[in-house]
Amino acid sequence: MVPVSKSGPDSVENLLALCPTCHALYHRGTIKTDSIYGWKAILVSLTKGFDVEAVDKLLFLSKPESAKVLVSGDGVLEFSRLIASGLARFQLKISNGPLR
């Protein structure tokens, strides 16, 4: 990434959205260039690793009431990518009768 202020291209590959505070801290040198590159790498890997549906599922799981949700085996499969990546977990509970 080359800062636009130093004639860097105004393209998606070269840009990183920062809040006004972080932007100012970067230009003052408080936030180092290596940190900016690291943050961009994390965002790129998350973007490529998780689609909108996976992000929606993560947002659902972040709600406190989702901790008490019971799902079937198919439900576990729906969350399998998140479980495999360590971003979600499940606990197996066996029921002898119908769920109420």
Salt bridges, closest charged atoms under 4 A:
ASP51 OD2 - ARG81 NH1 3.91
GLU53 OE2 - LYS57 NZ 3.14
GLU78 OE1 - LYS57 NZ 3.04
